[in-house]
């Protein structure tokens, strides 16, 4: 697991470097948001690795560790049944859209807390899907 976190630290750094160069040329709100999210994820990698080094245990704050078992199952699904993997990825993206929409609705104010929690969960799972696809492209 430490290797996965270490690799993610390197991957996020490379993406941040590319985005930083793009921001110098043509800054957009989306690029700034992506850079901030990558920086947060990169800091989570450092925190996880530091915790492992100091205590011998992970903090389990990083999305990859949070979804470690799901990642292994999805990776296996990606390798054995790519169409089903893509269907589940599409379902994940649809759930993100759904919960973003729920947060905008006034008739769901009493469910805002749970909707935010669901949105966070689906967004972190989307990151897992993206990482699996990036790893497959790198091979």
N, C-alpha and C positions, 0 to 999 in steps of 0.2 A: 504494500500500500504506500510505503514511503516513496517508492520509485514513481508511482502514479502522481503523487503530489509534487514531487520534484520536477517531473516532466511538465506538469501543468504550470508550475512556476515559470519554467523556461518558455513555454508556449504563450502564456499571457504576456510575458515581457516582450517577446518578438512582436506580438500583435500590437502592444502599446507603442512600440517603437515605430511601426508602420503608421498607426493612427496619428501619432504625434507629428510625423512628417506631413501627413495629409491635412492635419489641422492648421499647419503653418501655411499651406497653399490655399485651402478653401474650407474654413471652419463652418460646420453646421451643427445644429442642436443635437442631431442623432449621433454624430461622431463624438461630440463632447460627452454625451450620455454613455456611449460604448466605452470610451476611454475611462470614465469614472468607474463603470462596472468592472472593467478589466483590472483596474488598480485595486479595487476592493478585493477581488478574487486573488490577485497576486499577494496582497497583504495577508489574506487568509492562509495562503500556502506557507508564507513565512511563519505565521503563528503556529500552524500545525507542525511544521518541521522543528521549530524551536521547542514546542511542547514535547515532541517525541525525543528530542535530544536531551532536554532537561529532566523529564520525568519518565520517559520510556513509554508514554501513552499519547494517543491522539486526543485532541479536544473535540473532534467530530463536528466542527463548525463549518468546514469546507463542504460545498455541495457534492463533491466527488465521494467524500467519506460518508456523508449523510445518506447517499444513495448507492453505497458500494455494492450491495447485493443486487439491487435493481440494475446497476451498470453491467454486472457480470451476466445477468439474465438477458438483458437487451443486446449485449455484444454477441452472445450465443445466438439469439434470434436473428441478428443482423447477418451472421455467418451462415445460418441454416435456412432462413426464410426471409429474404430481403423485402418481399412485398408486404408481409405482415409487420415487419419492422417499420416500414414507411407508413402503413396504416396507423400504427400506434403513435408514430411521430405526428401525423396529421391530427389525430385525436388530441394529443397533447397541445398542439398549437390552437386547436379549436377551443379547448378548455381555457386557455389563457385569454383568448378573445372573449369567451363567455363571461369569465369572472371580471375582466376589465369592464365589460358592459354592465354587469351586476353592480359594480361599485359606483357607476354613474346614475343608477336608478334611484329615485327618491322613495319608492315604495319598499325598498329593501334596506332601509337605514338600520333596522334592528339586527340585520345579518351582516353588517359591514365588517365586523371583526373576523367572522368565519370566512367571509369572501376574500378578505386580504390574506388570511392564512392559506386558503386554497390556491389563490393566485401565486403566492410565494412558492408553494410546493410545486405547482406546475411549471413555473419559470425555472426553478432549479432542476427539475427533471428535463426540461428542454435543453439545458446546458449539458446534461449527460448525453442526450441524443446527439447534440452537435459534436461533442468530444469523440463519441464513437465514430461518427461519420468522418471527422477530421483524421482520426487515427487510421481509418480504412483508406482514406485518400493518400496518406503518407506512405503506406505500404506498397 
